[in-house]
Amino acid sequence: MQTLQLDENNNLVLTRQSLNVIDGIEACAQDARTRVGICRGENPYDTTLGADYFNELLGKMGGMDYIREIIRARILDNDEVTGIASLDVKPDADKATITANITTIYGDTQI
């Protein structure tokens, strides 16, 4: 996998006024983070991508196990991710912190 590099705020990274391109495990990990963070309908090129956070998760009675399964499915939607060793979701008042140890075709990494 090869993709444009994003910083921690999801902005494109430039070096000497050129876009940075990443590949391998770094690109795979970035893709997994992006898949979890995008809401369905947010991508103008494909409005079916992303988790339906507003209708499927927020305010629903599925509980944390249900939320973890939605996130797990989003991560595993990447063909280069072969497994998830651990997935931790810590809800807060206005956000959730998600940490996952994933296995990819390039090796293991944490997102």
C-alpha positions in Angstrom: 0.0 0.0 0.0 1.2 3.5 -0.8 -0.6 6.7 0.3 -0.1 10.3 1.1 1.1 10.9 4.6 -1.1 12.6 7.2 -0.1 14.3 10.4 -1.9 13.8 13.8 -4.5 16.3 12.7 -5.2 14.5 9.4 -3.4 17.3 7.4 -1.2 16.4 4.4 2.5 16.4 5.3 4.8 18.4 3.0 8.6 18.2 2.8 10.2 20.9 0.7 6.8 21.8 -0.7 6.1 18.3 -2.0 3.6 15.8 -0.6 5.1 13.0 1.4 4.2 9.5 0.3 4.4 6.5 2.7 4.1 2.8 2.2 4.3 -0.5 4.0 3.4 -0.8 7.6 3.2 3.0 8.1 0.7 3.4 5.3 -1.3 0.4 6.5 -1.5 1.7 10.1 -2.5 5.2 8.8 -5.2 3.6 6.7 -6.6 1.7 9.7 -6.7 4.9 11.8 -8.4 6.7 9.0 -11.0 3.9 8.5 -11.9 4.1 12.2 -12.1 7.9 12.2 -14.2 8.5 9.1 -18.0 8.8 9.5 -20.3 7.4 6.8 -21.2 10.1 4.3 -18.1 12.2 5.1 -16.1 11.1 2.0 -17.5 13.0 -1.0 -16.1 10.5 -3.4 -17.8 7.5 -1.8 -20.5 8.3 0.8 -20.9 4.6 1.7 -17.4 4.5 3.4 -17.0 4.8 7.1 -18.8 3.8 10.3 -22.4 5.1 10.7 -21.6 6.6 14.1 -24.7 8.8 14.3 -27.2 6.0 13.5 -25.5 2.9 14.6 -23.5 3.9 17.7 -24.4 7.2 19.3 -27.3 6.8 21.7 -27.9 3.1 20.9 -28.2 0.4 23.5 -25.6 -2.0 22.0 -23.0 -1.2 24.7 -19.2 -1.3 24.4 -19.0 -4.7 22.9 -21.2 -3.6 20.0 -19.0 -0.5 19.6 -15.8 -2.5 19.6 -17.3 -4.9 16.9 -18.1 -1.9 14.6 -14.5 -0.6 15.1 -13.0 -4.1 14.6 -14.9 -4.5 11.4 -13.7 -1.1 10.1 -10.1 -2.0 10.8 -10.4 -5.5 9.3 -11.9 -3.9 6.1 -8.3 -3.3 5.0 -7.0 -6.3 3.0 -3.5 -5.8 4.4 -4.7 -6.2 8.0 -4.7 -9.8 8.9 -5.8 -9.6 12.6 -6.3 -7.6 15.7 -4.4 -8.8 18.8 -6.1 -6.3 21.1 -8.6 -3.5 20.9 -9.3 -1.0 23.6 -12.0 1.7 23.5 -12.0 4.3 26.4 -15.0 6.6 26.2 -14.9 10.1 27.6 -17.4 12.9 27.8 -17.0 14.1 24.2 -14.7 11.6 22.5 -13.4 8.0 22.7 -9.7 6.9 22.7 -9.2 3.8 20.6 -6.0 1.8 20.8 -5.4 -1.4 18.8 -2.6 -3.8 18.2 -2.9 -5.1 14.7 -1.2 -7.6 12.6 -0.6 -6.7 9.0 1.1 -8.3 6.0 4.1 -6.1 6.9 4.3 -7.0 10.6 2.7 -5.9 13.9 1.9 -2.3 14.8 -0.2 -0.2 17.1 -2.8 2.4 16.1 
